[in-house]
Structures are given as structure tokens and as C-alpha cells.
Amino acid sequence: MCGIFGYCGRRKAAPILVEGLRRLEYRGYDSFGIAVANDGITVKKKQGKISLGGADLSGIRGTMGIGHTRWATHGVPNDQNAHPHLDCLGKIAVVHNGIIENYAALKRELQDRGHIFSSETDTEVIPHLLEEAFHGDLAAAVEEVVPRLEGSYALLVIASGCPEMVAARKRSPLVIGVGDRAFLAASDVTPILEHTERVVYLEDGDVAAVSTKGIVIRQGEANVERPVKRIDWSLAEVKKGGFPHYMQKEIFEQPEVFSATIRTLRDEEMPRILEGIQGVTLVACGTSYHAALICRYLIEEHCSIPARVELASEFKYSTPPGGDIVIGVSQSGETADTLAAIEKARMHNHPTLAITNVLGSTVTRIADHTLYMRAGPEISVAATKSFIAELAVFFHLVDRLSGGKLEPVLGSGHLAIGEALLQDLSSAVELCRGARSMFFVGRGTFYPLALEGALKMKEITYIHAEGYAAGEIKHGPFALLSPETPVVALCPPGPAFPAMFSNIKEMKARGTPMVVIGAKENQELEEVSDVFIPLPEGGLVSHVLASTTLLQLLAYHTAVALGRDVDQPRNLAKSVTVE
């Protein structure tokens, strides 16, 4: 969840670290800090966002350092719990992303031996363990210590008088950027893009010693080589480009994202593991889970293949059905629960397919095959264009498995998104901004979209919102309907329309304000709506894509109207790399 960043080169490290942390802030923004090696170790850290408070860099010398932006797990957000953490002597500094599950036992051991702790974090045990193990060779000390750490970690370590930065990973992402006698290490490629396009992805168990002379990677007792890969993202993609928020920029990028994903997939061979499949299990979290639910409806309807969808965090407690292919969906490719689900599927001898946005991410290395979306970097914590890209992948899969049933409409999907981007939602925003609680309802394929719409609304506006299958509202939630509880209803044309229309009238009869998304020129819908938002002409694919975009924009503009921090909502982080 946290972001870590390191630099080793010939330039002043401090400004590079600060800028890198700004680009990583979407991974966590409870606190930030840097440590730079010089004659000793200079540390600057504080609670809050680096993008707001900045950092006092006066007097910080040195060309090697590490930094951290925090999403708190152990210990409240404050200056003391901010990373980097030091040993007793102040000569070893550590930043960490992950969770050390046995830290309490390690901390008691160290305290019994006289070590003094200054924070409540699990991370602080690491520099104290290194203090005992370090005898001049920092990489050797890290290699000695990491077997004692239970849980997950991506670590960057520097020491006073040591010419190298040491990186290590286990179940948390870590990538090294390769420049001209300059090397960077980070949780993901976002802060590296400004410096180099060449990267090395570390594997679980790797310990890398990084200096201006190069990189030496060890796995156990042996030196290993990891391939250098080229990033196909540009620096411009991680900037706002004139938009007030990353979220709005990313919503407006969706027509091209959809087209690019479809276009790229059409040029690729269908993975052989999909040939003759008898059943599909999809595992995912959050927004990706909602995309998987949509896929389930589509694959069962168009391909006559049984499909089920499991929350990745719950999959570990179930028994995978025999014969199913297991498809794991993760924008980052680093979602801990999704990785664990794929590992479990492999243990039960299931073929596995990953759908991700990030080349070289962990999921690509553990799954049997990978399909890539083409969303580019997504900086806003709330997922938008990655959801559209996931839908593009699923539409493509269904099209291939069904013998081309969706082919005629996939080439025009971007037009439906573009038309939705032009809608005036001001009346709907005005209705929603005063709500304390909301419902989003739909049927069939549009039920998962109701879940996604509610998720977007709650995570960036802080309005309590629930997504429901419209037919279930009568089974309890009706008690919560009131003139102060708006409902957003997805009512496109199709087999579910009559029942959905009846549900809307039932809710309206209770005095509930209704925002209805439906077909153009449907007079019945307009009359029963407090606010009516028309969909573009077209079939299911167009309506799904347009409805998605409208729900994203509704949440976005409502959050702006309420003065929320759209890109960095409270308590959240972009990539959930801990279970």
C-alpha cells in the first residue's frame, strides 16, 4: 500500500526523492519521509501529504537516499511512525512496504537485548535487526535478516559509510530503474519514468545491492540475472495535462483506452488455455470484482459456459470447482488477495489467466498466461479507465469464445463513451450533493454497474451509498427510502426493462428522489424521474460503457461540489498490496 523510492547516482538525492514521492503519493499519504547518506544519515519526515507540506531540504547533502510515503497499518499517522526508521545508532535507515507479521515477537527479543524503539510500527524491528547483523557488508546483513521476517516486504536500506543501497522483496512489488550510472528503486514505475525507460523487476527472495557501479542481485547463495525491460508508458501519461484532477483526466482518456485495448487484443492469439473450457472462475477485488461480475453475465449468456465470481479475499476459504480455469483480475498486478487466489488455484492444478495493466507485475509471473489492458498509468485512487479497460478485455474474451457475437459493436464502443462525456449532469449532482445516504440499483448486467456506481460515490464523496439488485430493494432496504435518500436507477432497454420500470415507480411512490439513466426519448422514464439522463443509441455494450462513464462523472462532480480531495480520498490507497 505504501510507496517506497530510492536513488543512487551522481546528482543530489534529496530533490529527486521528494519528486519521486510526489508521484508515488497515490499509494499512501498519511506521512512521508526521506533519508540521505552522507557523513552519516540525515532524516526528514513528517505527518501529512508531501504534495501539501513539502519537505525541508535545506542542508541535506548526499547522492544516495531512500524515501517513503505511508498508508498506515501499524501505528497511527504521525511524525514518529513515519518512515524511514533508524537503528539505535542512527547509522542504518530502512523504508518498507508490506506487513511484518511476527514483529511483536521480534520487538520483544530486541528490547530484551537493550534496543530502544521510537515508533509503533512493525517496520522498526528491521533496522534494529540489521544493527546486530551489519559488519561492513550491508547486502550480507540484509540477507541474514530477511529470513526472520514473516509476512510481506519491499525494503530499501542505506547505511552510513556504505556506498550501496540494498533492495529486497517478498510478496510486495519492487522495481529498479537502470539509468546512466544512476539507479532508482521504487514500488512501481511511476517515479522512474522521468529518469529512464529501462527497468528490472525483482523476484520474491531477491536481495539487490545497487551502487553507481551497477546492480548485483542474489537469490539465496547464488548471484542471479534479471532481464532489463523497457517501459512503454510516457512521462506525459503521469501528468494532469491541464485537468484539475487526475480522475477527470483519466475519465476523459477512456474512449482511447477502450479502443487501444480492443485493437491490441485483436492482434493477439487467443490463449490456448481457453480452448474448450468447461467452466470459469473469476477472482478479483473492488472495482475489478464488479467488472468480473459483468463478465459472468456475458459469458453465460453468449458462450453458454458456467461462470462464477469470487472475491479474491474470500477465495482462500473456498474449494475451487474441478476443471475450471481461474481468471485473476488486478489493475496493478500486485493486489495481494488476487495473487494469493491465483496461487491457490495453481495448488489445485487449475489453469490460470491474469488480466492486468502492468507489464512485469507479479501476477504476470505466477499466472499461466496474461492478457494486458491498455489503460496506461492510473494515478487517481478511484479506478475509472482501468475499469473500462477491464470491460474491454472481457468483451473481447466473450467475443472470441462466442464465435464473434460482439464483433460488430466493439469497434464503436468508444463512441458511446464519448457521447456520455458530453452529458450535463448538473441537476443530478445538485440532487446528490445534499444526500447523506444513497442507493444505486440495476438488474442483470446493470446490477454490477450499480455496485460500481455506489463504490465510486462512497469512496470519493464520503456519502454512504449502496448498490442493490433492484428486485431486492423490497426485501428490507425499502425501510430506508425517504425524500432524503436519492436513488440512481439504471434502466436501459432490454428484457429487464418492464421489471426495472416497475421498481422505479414503487420507489418513487415512497417519495424517493429518482435519478434515472435510460434510453433517449423514453417519455415514461422521463415522467417518473426527478432527473433523467439519456443513454446513447445502441445495444448492451454501448449502454454498459455509457452508463459506466455517467456514474463516474456523477461521483466526480458531486465530490468536487462537496470540496473533497478527489484524487486522494481519506483512508484509501491505490494499490492494496497487503491482505
Backbone hydrogen bonds, N-H to C=O, Kabsch-Sander energy under -0.5 kcal/mol:
donor,donor_aa,acceptor,acceptor_aa,energy
3,G,69,T,-2.6
5,F,67,G,-2.0
6,G,185,A,-2.7
7,Y,65,G,-2.6
8,C,183,F,-2.3
9,G,63,T,-2.0
13,A,62,G,-2.6
16,I,12,K,-0.7
17,L,13,A,-2.6
18,V,14,A,-2.3
19,E,15,P,-2.2
20,G,16,I,-2.4
21,L,17,L,-2.4
22,R,18,V,-1.9
23,R,19,E,-1.6
24,L,20,G,-1.1
25,E,21,L,-0.6
25,E,22,R,-0.7
27,R,24,L,-2.5
28,G,25,E,-2.0
30,D,70,R,-3.6
31,S,70,R,-0.6
32,F,46,K,-2.3
33,G,68,H,-1.8
34,I,44,K,-2.9
35,A,66,I,-2.7
36,V,42,T,-2.5
37,A,64,M,-2.5
38,N,40,G,-2.7
42,T,36,V,-2.7
43,V,41,I,-0.5
44,K,34,I,-2.4
46,K,32,F,-2.4
48,G,30,D,-3.0
52,L,49,K,-0.8
53,G,49,K,-2.7
54,G,50,I,-1.3
57,L,55,A,-0.9
60,I,57,L,-1.9
61,R,59,G,-0.8
64,M,37,A,-0.5
65,G,7,Y,-2.2
66,I,35,A,-2.5
67,G,5,F,-3.1
68,H,33,G,-2.2
69,T,3,G,-2.5
70,R,31,S,-2.8
75,G,73,T,-0.6
78,N,76,V,-0.7
82,A,78,N,-0.8
82,A,79,D,-0.6
85,H,94,V,-2.3
87,D,92,I,-1.2
90,G,87,D,-1.0
93,A,158,I,-2.5
94,V,85,H,-2.1
95,V,156,L,-2.0
97,N,154,A,-1.8
99,I,152,S,-0.7
101,E,99,I,-0.9
101,E,150,E,-2.5
102,N,150,E,-0.7
103,Y,100,I,-1.3
106,L,102,N,-1.9
107,K,103,Y,-3.0
108,R,104,A,-2.0
109,E,105,A,-2.0
110,L,106,L,-2.4
111,Q,107,K,-2.7
112,D,108,R,-2.2
113,R,109,E,-0.9
114,G,111,Q,-1.7
115,H,110,L,-2.4
125,V,122,D,-1.1
126,I,123,T,-2.4
128,H,124,E,-1.1
129,L,125,V,-2.2
130,L,126,I,-2.5
131,E,127,P,-2.1
132,E,128,H,-1.2
133,A,129,L,-1.4
134,F,130,L,-2.5
138,L,136,G,-0.7
141,A,137,D,-1.8
142,V,138,L,-2.4
143,E,139,A,-2.5
144,E,140,A,-1.7
145,V,141,A,-1.8
146,V,142,V,-2.6
148,R,145,V,-2.4
149,L,146,V,-1.7
150,E,148,R,-0.7
152,S,99,I,-2.5
153,Y,170,K,-2.8
154,A,97,N,-1.3
155,L,168,A,-3.2
156,L,95,V,-1.8
157,V,166,V,-2.3
158,I,93,A,-2.0
160,S,91,K,-2.7
161,G,38,N,-0.6
162,C,159,A,-2.0
165,M,210,V,-3.0
166,V,157,V,-2.5
167,A,208,A,-2.8
168,A,155,L,-1.7
169,R,206,D,-1.4
170,K,153,Y,-3.0
172,S,153,Y,-0.5
175,V,186,A,-2.8
176,I,200,V,-3.1
177,G,184,L,-2.7
178,V,198,R,-2.9
179,G,177,G,-0.7
179,G,182,A,-2.5
181,R,179,G,-1.1
183,F,8,C,-2.9
184,L,177,G,-2.0
185,A,6,G,-2.0
186,A,175,V,-2.6
187,S,4,I,-1.5
192,I,189,V,-1.3
193,L,189,V,-1.5
195,H,192,I,-2.4
196,T,192,I,-2.1
199,V,229,K,-3.0
200,V,176,I,-2.7
201,Y,227,P,-0.5
202,L,174,L,-1.8
202,L,200,V,-0.6
205,G,169,R,-2.6
206,D,203,E,-2.2
207,V,218,R,-2.3
208,A,167,A,-3.4
209,A,216,V,-2.9
210,V,165,M,-3.4
210,V,208,A,-0.6
211,S,214,G,-2.3
214,G,211,S,-1.5
216,V,209,A,-2.2
217,I,224,V,-0.6
218,R,207,V,-2.7
219,Q,222,A,-2.7
220,G,205,G,-0.6
222,A,219,Q,-1.5
224,V,217,I,-2.7
229,K,199,V,-3.3
229,K,227,P,-0.5
231,I,197,E,-3.0
237,E,234,S,-0.7
238,V,235,L,-1.4
239,K,236,A,-1.4
243,F,240,K,-1.3
249,K,245,H,-1.9
250,E,246,Y,-2.9
251,I,247,M,-2.2
252,F,248,Q,-2.3
253,E,249,K,-0.9
254,Q,251,I,-1.4
257,V,253,E,-2.1
258,F,254,Q,-2.8
259,S,255,P,-2.1
260,A,256,E,-3.1
261,T,257,V,-2.2
262,I,258,F,-2.3
263,R,259,S,-2.9
264,T,260,A,-2.3
265,L,261,T,-2.3
266,R,262,I,-2.1
267,D,263,R,-0.8
267,D,264,T,-0.8
268,E,265,L,-1.6
274,L,271,P,-1.9
275,E,272,R,-1.9
277,I,274,L,-1.2
280,V,306,P,-2.1
281,T,325,I,-2.7
282,L,308,R,-2.7
283,V,327,I,-2.7
284,A,310,E,-1.5
288,S,285,C,-1.2
289,Y,285,C,-0.9
290,H,286,G,-1.4
291,A,287,T,-1.9
292,A,288,S,-2.1
293,L,289,Y,-2.0
294,I,290,H,-1.7
295,C,291,A,-2.0
296,R,292,A,-2.0
297,Y,293,L,-1.6
298,L,294,I,-2.1
299,I,295,C,-3.2
300,E,296,R,-2.0
301,E,297,Y,-2.0
302,H,298,L,-2.8
303,C,299,I,-1.4
304,S,300,E,-0.7
305,I,299,I,-1.3
308,R,280,V,-2.1
310,E,282,L,-3.1
312,A,284,A,-2.5
314,E,311,L,-1.6
315,F,311,L,-1.4
316,K,312,A,-0.6
317,Y,314,E,-1.7
318,S,315,F,-1.9
324,D,321,P,-1.2
325,I,279,G,-2.1
326,V,351,P,-2.7
327,I,281,T,-2.8
327,I,325,I,-0.6
328,G,326,V,-0.6
328,G,353,L,-2.5
329,V,283,V,-2.3
330,S,328,G,-0.5
330,S,355,I,-2.5
336,A,576,V,-1.8
339,L,335,T,-2.5
340,A,336,A,-2.4
341,A,337,D,-2.0
342,I,338,T,-2.2
343,E,339,L,-2.3
344,K,340,A,-2.2
345,A,341,A,-2.3
346,R,342,I,-2.4
347,M,343,E,-2.0
348,H,344,K,-1.4
349,N,346,R,-1.9
350,H,345,A,-2.6
353,L,326,V,-2.3
354,A,369,H,-2.9
355,I,328,G,-2.5
356,T,371,L,-1.8
357,N,330,S,-0.6
357,N,331,Q,-2.0
359,L,357,N,-0.6
361,S,358,V,-1.6
363,V,333,G,-2.0
364,T,361,S,-1.1
365,R,361,S,-0.7
365,R,362,T,-1.4
366,I,362,T,-1.0
367,A,363,V,-1.8
368,D,352,T,-0.6
369,H,352,T,-1.1
371,L,354,A,-2.9
373,M,356,T,-2.4
379,I,377,P,-0.6
381,V,567,D,-2.1
387,F,384,T,-0.5
388,I,384,T,-1.8
389,A,385,K,-2.2
390,E,386,S,-2.3
391,L,387,F,-2.4
392,A,388,I,-2.2
393,V,389,A,-2.1
394,F,390,E,-2.4
395,F,391,L,-3.1
396,H,392,A,-2.3
397,L,393,V,-2.5
398,V,394,F,-2.7
399,D,395,F,-2.4
400,R,396,H,-2.5
401,L,397,L,-2.9
402,S,398,V,-1.8
403,G,400,R,-1.0
404,G,399,D,-3.4
405,K,399,D,-0.5
407,E,404,G,-0.6
409,V,406,L,-1.6
410,L,406,L,-1.3
411,G,407,E,-0.7
412,S,409,V,-1.1
413,G,410,L,-0.9
415,L,412,S,-1.2
416,A,412,S,-1.0
416,A,413,G,-0.5
417,I,413,G,-1.5
418,G,414,H,-2.4
419,E,415,L,-2.2
420,A,416,A,-1.9
421,L,417,I,-1.8
422,L,418,G,-0.5
422,L,419,E,-1.1
423,Q,420,A,-1.5
425,L,423,Q,-0.7
429,V,425,L,-2.7
430,E,426,S,-2.4
431,L,427,S,-1.7
432,C,428,A,-2.3
433,R,429,V,-2.7
434,G,430,E,-0.5
435,A,432,C,-2.0
436,R,484,E,-0.7
437,S,484,E,-0.6
438,M,464,H,-2.2
439,F,486,P,-1.9
440,F,466,E,-2.7
441,V,488,V,-2.5
442,G,468,Y,-1.4
446,F,443,R,-2.0
447,Y,444,G,-1.9
449,L,445,T,-0.7
450,A,446,F,-1.5
451,L,447,Y,-1.9
452,E,448,P,-2.3
453,G,449,L,-2.8
454,A,450,A,-2.3
455,L,451,L,-2.2
456,K,452,E,-2.5
457,M,453,G,-2.1
458,K,454,A,-2.6
459,E,455,L,-2.5
460,I,456,K,-1.4
461,T,457,M,-1.8
462,Y,457,M,-0.5
462,Y,458,K,-1.1
463,I,457,M,-0.7
464,H,436,R,-1.4
466,E,438,M,-1.9
468,Y,440,F,-2.9
470,A,442,G,-2.3
472,E,469,A,-2.6
473,I,469,A,-0.5
473,I,470,A,-1.1
475,H,472,E,-1.5
476,G,474,K,-1.0
478,F,473,I,-1.8
479,A,476,G,-2.1
480,L,477,P,-2.4
481,L,478,F,-1.3
485,T,482,S,-1.8
487,V,513,P,-2.5
488,V,439,F,-2.8
489,A,487,V,-0.6
489,A,515,V,-3.0
490,L,441,V,-2.5
491,C,489,A,-0.7
491,C,517,I,-3.1
497,F,494,G,-1.7
500,M,496,A,-2.6
501,F,497,F,-3.1
502,S,498,P,-1.9
503,N,499,A,-2.2
504,I,500,M,-2.2
505,K,501,F,-2.0
506,E,502,S,-2.1
507,M,503,N,-2.2
508,K,504,I,-2.7
509,A,505,K,-1.9
510,R,507,M,-1.2
511,G,508,K,-2.0
512,T,507,M,-1.4
515,V,487,V,-3.0
515,V,513,P,-0.5
516,V,514,M,-0.6
516,V,531,V,-2.7
517,I,489,A,-2.8
518,G,516,V,-0.6
518,G,533,I,-1.6
519,A,491,C,-0.6
520,K,535,L,-0.7
522,N,519,A,-1.1
523,Q,521,E,-1.1
526,E,522,N,-2.2
527,E,523,Q,-2.3
528,V,524,E,-1.4
529,S,525,L,-0.9
529,S,526,E,-0.5
530,D,514,M,-2.2
531,V,514,M,-2.1
533,I,516,V,-3.0
535,L,518,G,-2.6
543,H,539,G,-2.3
544,V,540,L,-2.7
545,L,541,V,-2.4
546,A,542,S,-2.7
547,S,543,H,-2.4
548,T,544,V,-2.3
549,T,545,L,-2.0
550,L,546,A,-2.4
551,L,547,S,-2.4
552,Q,548,T,-2.1
553,L,549,T,-2.5
554,L,550,L,-2.4
555,A,551,L,-2.1
556,Y,552,Q,-2.7
557,H,553,L,-2.9
558,T,554,L,-1.8
559,A,555,A,-2.4
560,V,556,Y,-2.3
561,A,557,H,-2.3
562,L,558,T,-1.6
563,G,560,V,-1.3
564,R,559,A,-2.6
566,V,564,R,-1.4
572,L,569,P,-1.4
574,K,26,Y,-2.5
576,V,574,K,-0.6
577,T,575,S,-1.2
